Amino acid sequence: MQIAVIVVSIGLAIFMAVAGFLNVFFVGDARENQVHLRISVGLTRFIGWCQWASVVGLIAGLWWRPIGIAATIGLLLLLVGAVLAHRRVDDPPKEMLLAIACFVASAFVLYGHISLLTA
């Protein structure tokens, strides 16, 4: 279980680092998503900073589980917001697939941290 948590945490951290970069610097898909989801540029950048904070928490959580637990809870909340934003503009489920997949991966990491903390 510990190896799986490490691998998924690192993969999720890499993905969130790239997504955070796009959102903070407002380039690439961030511009299209901002218009499509009808959110402000400021909110898009804030989401990017939250994604970068999750990267720090996911990596630090590999050494200190409480930080990993806090980071994954924050990331889960961010991803719930992403799904709700897609629902608000009536996107089909396939448009939410990436957010849902990241949610599932984050939930797995959270479960792994909690189970390894209590073991």
Helices and strands as residue ranges (DSSP letters): H 2-24, H 29-37, H 41-60, H 65-88, G 93-96, H 97-118
